[in-house]
Amino acid sequence: MHALFIEAGELQQFQDHVAAEIRNLQRRPEEAIGTEVWSTYQAAIAPPERRERERLERLGRQERQARGERTRERIAREQTRPWREQDRWGLRKRVWQERRDRDRAVLELREQALLEWEQQLVGQQSCYMDWLQELQALDPETRAWCAVQVQHLAQEELTPAMWEALWERHKAACLRRATELLTDPEVRGVIGNLRSDANVYMIAKVITPRLLEAIKVGQLDIPRMPSLFAALALLVQVNSAGLDASATEKDT
């Protein structure tokens, strides 16, 4: 019976965290931090979209309908009566007003999108801090860089660029540490033999309780970190250490 010293509920929760970290390691940065947050930010800094132009055209049609003048009638009127100077001035004024209203609407939309994006990122600050702590534990040489990120976070300067930079460093540190661990015969002995047709999630489900038990009894001295366990499962799957997972297929 695996995980002899771990409560069943705690083990299941830890395994759920490992599965989530596997998905994070396999995803792109924008997917790992949340596609909704990322897409909201991208939409906020993007130029006005097609639907904004369609909205302005729709407003123009509604304005003409409100005057009760059909397009055919307007064309006939313009052909039979030359425009006077006040007509030209009225047209220029209407164009200016439409541009002013459009610019104001676009600015309001962008400000609202940025506000929502900032609020969503605030809710993920705890995850960001967890990754920073894990990165320092996995790679002590990154402590200075992590300290700078904490300062930015304190100043509410969290941006997708910071997320991406941390994601890349965190992933690299996890895979590097996992590679080192898999060269240790003691670790490989605890992991044991695995089915060659197991996917990465099956591998993680098998090796997680074995590793946790070995850590608990003092057989292994490795961080009890879901992201590290996830990296171990990924590397075992691709047979980076020559284990029995050479025939596994990447879980999609």
C-alpha positions as a printed NumPy array, in Angstrom:
array([[  0.   ,   0.   ,   0.   ],
       [  1.556,   3.278,  -1.13 ],
       [  1.624,   6.535,   0.833],
       [  1.454,   4.691,   4.146],
       [  2.16 ,   7.892,   6.069],
       [ -0.153,  10.161,   4.071],
       [ -3.875,  10.572,   4.503],
       [ -5.924,   9.474,   1.499],
       [ -7.504,  12.905,   1.037],
       [ -4.146,  14.644,   1.207],
       [ -2.659,  12.26 ,  -1.333],
       [ -5.53 ,  12.82 ,  -3.762],
       [ -5.213,  16.579,  -3.41 ],
       [ -1.468,  16.406,  -4.046],
       [ -2.005,  14.207,  -7.101],
       [ -4.535,  16.721,  -8.428],
       [ -1.905,  19.447,  -8.069],
       [  0.624,  17.29 ,  -9.916],
       [ -1.833,  16.747, -12.779],
       [ -2.442,  20.502, -12.978],
       [  1.307,  21.158, -13.109],
       [  1.686,  18.616, -15.91 ],
       [ -0.824,  20.601, -17.938],
       [  1.039,  23.823, -17.122],
       [  4.349,  22.353, -18.268],
       [  2.797,  21.228, -21.552],
       [  0.962,  24.47 , -22.282],
       [  2.042,  27.753, -23.737],
       [  2.577,  30.659, -21.302],
       [ -0.757,  32.313, -22.102],
       [ -2.57 ,  29.036, -21.443],
       [ -0.74 ,  28.396, -18.212],
       [ -1.711,  31.736, -16.669],
       [ -5.244,  31.637, -18.015],
       [ -6.442,  32.22 , -21.554],
       [ -9.186,  34.562, -20.379],
       [ -6.718,  36.861, -18.635],
       [ -4.309,  36.813, -21.573],
       [ -6.974,  37.364, -24.244],
       [ -8.482,  40.235, -22.255],
       [ -5.104,  41.94 , -22.177],
       [ -4.446,  41.349, -25.866],
       [ -7.885,  42.703, -26.765],
       [ -7.238,  45.777, -24.664],
       [ -4.038,  46.716, -26.484],
       [ -5.259,  45.677, -29.945],
       [ -6.602,  48.212, -32.477],
       [-10.375,  48.59 , -32.882],
       [-11.861,  45.401, -34.235],
       [-14.211,  44.818, -37.122],
       [-17.277,  44.804, -34.916],
       [-16.494,  48.396, -33.884],
       [-16.621,  49.499, -37.524],
       [-19.819,  47.527, -38.016],
       [-21.304,  49.224, -34.985],
       [-20.59 ,  52.669, -36.43 ],
       [-22.092,  51.678, -39.772],
       [-25.167,  50.37 , -38.003],
       [-25.543,  53.631, -36.099],
       [-25.339,  55.522, -39.383],
       [-28.125,  53.44 , -40.893],
       [-30.258,  53.963, -37.808],
       [-29.718,  57.714, -38.055],
       [-30.864,  57.786, -41.677],
       [-33.878,  55.659, -40.857],
       [-34.779,  58.032, -38.028],
       [-34.895,  60.89 , -40.529],
       [-37.186,  58.787, -42.694],
       [-34.977,  59.19 , -45.735],
       [-34.115,  56.19 , -47.85 ],
       [-30.766,  55.854, -49.549],
       [-32.405,  56.221, -52.953],
       [-34.112,  59.426, -51.83 ],
       [-30.885,  60.838, -50.427],
       [-29.016,  60.15 , -53.677],
       [-31.794,  61.734, -55.736],
       [-31.834,  64.807, -53.509],
       [-28.072,  65.236, -53.728],
       [-28.154,  64.906, -57.526],
       [-30.954,  67.429, -58.056],
       [-29.78 ,  70.082, -55.596],
       [-26.142,  71.177, -55.449],
       [-24.653,  71.288, -51.993],
       [-24.427,  74.642, -50.395],
       [-21.584,  75.683, -48.115],
       [-23.639,  74.978, -44.97 ],
       [-24.309,  71.469, -46.315],
       [-20.589,  70.854, -46.555],
       [-20.079,  72.284, -43.087],
       [-22.843,  70.077, -41.704],
       [-21.263,  67.014, -43.271],
       [-17.831,  67.852, -41.87 ],
       [-19.364,  68.462, -38.458],
       [-21.203,  65.136, -38.524],
       [-18.031,  63.283, -39.542],
       [-16.105,  64.993, -36.756],
       [-18.774,  64.098, -34.209],
       [-18.798,  60.471, -35.342],
       [-15.024,  60.254, -35.055],
       [-15.106,  61.878, -31.625],
       [-17.811,  59.499, -30.398],
       [-15.99 ,  56.518, -31.9  ],
       [-12.674,  57.438, -30.282],
       [-14.363,  57.98 , -26.935],
       [-16.133,  54.62 , -27.169],
       [-12.904,  52.816, -28.08 ],
       [-11.031,  54.424, -25.193],
       [-13.772,  53.489, -22.758],
       [-13.731,  49.888, -23.984],
       [ -9.97 ,  49.652, -23.624],
       [ -9.988,  51.195, -20.16 ],
       [-12.69 ,  48.772, -19.039],
       [-10.831,  45.797, -20.519],
       [ -7.583,  46.815, -18.822],
       [ -9.374,  47.252, -15.499],
       [-10.93 ,  43.786, -15.757],
       [ -7.571,  42.32 , -16.747],
       [ -5.851,  43.885, -13.718],
       [ -8.554,  42.573, -11.398],
       [ -8.169,  39.064, -12.819],
       [ -4.401,  39.141, -12.394],
       [ -4.752,  40.243,  -8.777],
       [ -6.639,  37.024,  -8.139],
       [ -3.671,  35.039,  -9.484],
       [ -0.964,  36.763,  -7.471],
       [ -0.86 ,  33.919,  -4.955],
       [ -0.045,  31.482,  -7.765],
       [  2.661,  33.85 ,  -9.006],
       [  4.216,  34.008,  -5.532],
       [  4.103,  30.211,  -5.218],
       [  5.992,  29.868,  -8.488],
       [  8.593,  32.38 ,  -7.323],
       [  9.169,  30.429,  -4.12 ],
       [  9.423,  27.155,  -6.006],
       [ 11.852,  28.667,  -8.507],
       [ 14.154,  29.829,  -5.712],
       [ 14.04 ,  26.376,  -4.116],
       [ 14.829,  24.673,  -7.422],
       [ 17.474,  27.158,  -8.561],
       [ 19.029,  29.296,  -5.777],
       [ 20.858,  31.381,  -8.39 ],
       [ 17.533,  32.982,  -9.353],
       [ 16.973,  34.567,  -5.931],
       [ 18.074,  38.029,  -7.072],
       [ 15.774,  37.877, -10.09 ],
       [ 12.89 ,  36.656,  -7.926],
       [ 13.464,  39.52 ,  -5.481],
       [ 13.035,  42.017,  -8.324],
       [  9.791,  40.325,  -9.357],
       [  8.48 ,  40.568,  -5.798],
       [  9.186,  44.312,  -5.856],
       [  7.257,  44.703,  -9.101],
       [  4.404,  42.697,  -7.643],
       [  4.317,  44.938,  -4.564],
       [  3.995,  47.926,  -6.899],
       [  1.114,  46.233,  -8.754],
       [  3.134,  45.999, -11.954],
       [  2.224,  42.391, -12.744],
       [  2.06 ,  41.954, -16.515],
       [  1.736,  39.029, -18.941],
       [  5.396,  39.559, -19.823],
       [  6.325,  38.88 , -16.19 ],
       [  4.111,  35.794, -16.205],
       [  5.79 ,  34.485, -19.347],
       [  9.294,  35.103, -17.999],
       [  8.496,  33.312, -14.742],
       [  6.776,  30.451, -16.551],
       [  9.825,  29.852, -18.741],
       [ 12.283,  29.984, -15.83 ],
       [ 10.08 ,  27.818, -13.62 ],
       [  9.617,  25.189, -16.328],
       [ 13.328,  25.077, -17.135],
       [ 14.241,  24.743, -13.452],
       [ 11.728,  21.923, -12.915],
       [ 12.946,  19.934, -15.903],
       [ 16.602,  20.519, -15.036],
       [ 16.142,  19.37 , -11.435],
       [ 14.058,  16.384, -12.539],
       [ 16.783,  15.356, -14.979],
       [ 19.343,  15.474, -12.175],
       [ 17.126,  13.386,  -9.895],
       [ 16.573,  10.711, -12.525],
       [ 20.316,  10.129, -12.728],
       [ 20.225,   9.07 ,  -9.062],
       [ 19.886,   5.262,  -8.755],
       [ 18.048,   5.739,  -5.452],
       [ 15.339,   7.82 ,  -7.114],
       [ 15.059,   5.424, -10.022],
       [ 14.787,   2.54 ,  -7.607],
       [ 11.88 ,   4.199,  -5.797],
       [ 10.103,   4.938,  -9.067],
       [ 10.526,   1.335, -10.135],
       [  9.262,  -0.321, -13.291],
       [  6.368,   1.21 , -15.2  ],
       [  4.111,   0.045, -17.986],
       [  5.45 ,   1.032, -21.384],
       [  1.976,   2.064, -22.576],
       [  1.285,   4.424, -19.665],
       [  0.631,   8.072, -20.439],
       [  2.102,  10.875, -18.372],
       [ -0.909,  11.135, -16.053],
       [ -0.842,   7.408, -15.332],
       [  2.881,   7.64 , -14.642],
       [  2.355,  10.549, -12.254],
       [ -0.391,   8.67 , -10.423],
       [  1.957,   5.714,  -9.887],
       [  5.189,   7.476,  -8.964],
       [  3.692,  10.205,  -6.758],
       [  2.748,   7.987,  -3.783],
       [  6.039,   6.085,  -4.098],
       [  8.075,   9.279,  -3.949],
       [  6.008,  10.777,  -1.128],
       [  6.442,   7.658,   0.972],
       [ 10.204,   7.622,   0.346],
       [ 10.415,  11.279,   1.358],
       [  8.378,  10.644,   4.489],
       [ 10.596,   7.826,   5.767],
       [ 13.784,   9.724,   4.9  ],
       [ 14.838,   7.517,   2.017],
       [ 14.853,  10.481,  -0.386],
       [ 15.613,  14.134,   0.241],
       [ 13.789,  16.   ,  -2.523],
       [ 11.294,  18.874,  -2.362],
       [  7.68 ,  17.829,  -1.973],
       [  6.718,  20.   ,  -4.906],
       [  3.894,  19.156,  -7.386],
       [  5.666,  20.882, -10.265],
       [  8.813,  18.812,  -9.688],
       [  6.795,  15.605,  -9.56 ],
       [  5.11 ,  16.65 , -12.806],
       [  8.479,  17.197, -14.472],
       [  9.634,  13.782, -13.277],
       [  6.554,  12.16 , -14.802],
       [  7.132,  13.938, -18.116],
       [ 10.778,  12.903, -18.288],
       [  9.995,   9.334, -17.312],
       [  7.433,   9.226, -20.102],
       [  9.943,  10.216, -22.765],
       [ 12.527,   7.859, -21.264],
       [ 15.053,  10.616, -20.549],
       [ 16.631,   8.41 , -17.878],
       [ 16.287,   5.088, -19.666],
       [ 13.272,   3.884, -17.709],
       [ 10.484,   1.65 , -18.985],
       [  8.462,   4.461, -20.479],
       [ 10.011,   4.588, -23.928],
       [  6.815,   3.633, -25.703],
       [  4.515,   6.105, -24.016],
       [  2.525,   8.554, -26.054],
       [  2.156,  12.185, -25.149],
       [ -1.2  ,  12.804, -23.561],
       [ -3.138,  15.45 , -25.398]])
